[in-house]
Amino acid sequence: MTITYLKRGKPEAERAEDDARTRAIVEATLKDIEDRGDAAVRALSVKFDAYDAPAFRLSPSEVEAAISQVPDRDLADIRFAQDQIRTFAEAQRASMTDIEVETLPGVILGHRNIPVQSVGCYVPGGKFPMVASAHMSVVTAKVAGVPRIAASAPPVSGAPHPAIVAAMHLGGAHEIYVLGGIQAVGAMALGTESIAPVDMLVGPGNAFVAEAKRQLYGRVGIDLFAGPTETMVIADHTVDAEMCATDLLGQAEHGYNSPAVLVTNSRKLADAVLVEVDRILDILPTAETARASWRDYGEVILCDDYGEMLDVANDIASEHVQVMTDRDDWFLENMHSYGALFLGPRTNVANGDKVIGTNHTLPTRKAGRYTGGLWVGKFLKTHSYQKVLTDEAAARIGAYGSRLCMLEGFVGHAEQCNLRVRRYGGRNVPYGAAAE
């Protein structure tokens, strides 16, 4: 295997140092929220967002006032996007059925898909107000049937962002908060005097939000580790440099630490993309951010063949993978570690992020090796149940259960089974003995 890096990003050791600093800040901040509740949340909001309202939860009249500021065209676009996301989420929900089967005469096993009872949906603000993130989390939770949906986003220019508030409200949020960053996810997960804790946190965010979710996991559930945006372009001779460079920088503008990687088997394309990236950065309005990401996290990887390209892509397990080759369906069949695939030059990550209907909250930092992205199933818990309906079944299963418990030395377990054998099978099994 011959893999050539024509461009590499920041060394892993430096990235690890950044991670360590983030961990320490988040740990201290979460402890402060747990210890001081609303007072800590308010101090953090003032410090980071210069926002200090009488209450961080918006009242119904404040929600309506925010929505009234959104132009009609923007509201129509929000509704259109939510319709696409809702349609796909409803199809996914329909695929998840409760089951009940009779595995032996008189033995009934089944499962039910039950919604998580309360969810905190975080919508990032930062450099860009991520209106679409409200669709992805709130609408999907609503389709799943979550009875309490709390949604939070940071203020923008010192006030709730009208379009984000509109998206949260139209999506079905029951509570809307104007809080950002660690203080938002910390308050929703830990609870404060004014914010009831939730059972689960969902939604993307910056490195601090992602680390806060990681540290809170266990006290609450989380959807997945969705940190800074990652994108990968897998391309060959069938696509041009402008398309590749545009798709790389279109995601690199998210933040200063958004990896963007080109994987190709064409040296001509690789060289041309490096030139095209520089050309676009000279005219891109968000070039300050995109340039930093490309400088520190951009990579161009040249492979010998498609097999190597596939291996590299699966190893990196990028959040977004744009495939533009003469064998896109082959990559679909053989890719196993990624967030979401975008197949062919007519498809693009931005449409997936905003409107096409799939969910844009996706695994980052190699988490695609063990989880997919946010979807309606993340809000559902599959719980099993059992019923034994006949005396014969109780005695039969009980005999097997007793012997298997004794095999492991669990006498008390075995007696649970033996009691049923005696009562329903008419057989006298001494305490502590295995039913024969």
Protein Blocks (a to p, Z undefined) as FASTA:
>chain_A
ZZddfbdcddfklmmmmmmmmmmmmmmmmmmmmmnmmmmmmmmmmmmnopacfblbdcfk
lmmmmmmmpcfklmmmmmmmmmmmmmmmmmmmmmpccddddfbghiacdddddddfbdcd
dddekjmccfklmmmmmmmmmmnopabdcdddddeehiacfklmmmmmmnopabdcddeh
jllmmmmmnopaklccdfbdcddddfklmmmmmmmgojaccfbdcddddddddddfkbcf
klmmmmmmmmmmmpmklccddddfbfklmmmmmmmmmmmmmmgmklmmmmmmmmmmgccd
ddfblmlmmmmmmmnopabdcdddfblmlmmmmpcbdfbdcedjkbcfklmmmmnopafb
dceehllmmpccddfklmpccddddddfbfklmmmmmmmmmmmmmmnopaklmmmmmmmm
mmmnopacdehiacZZ
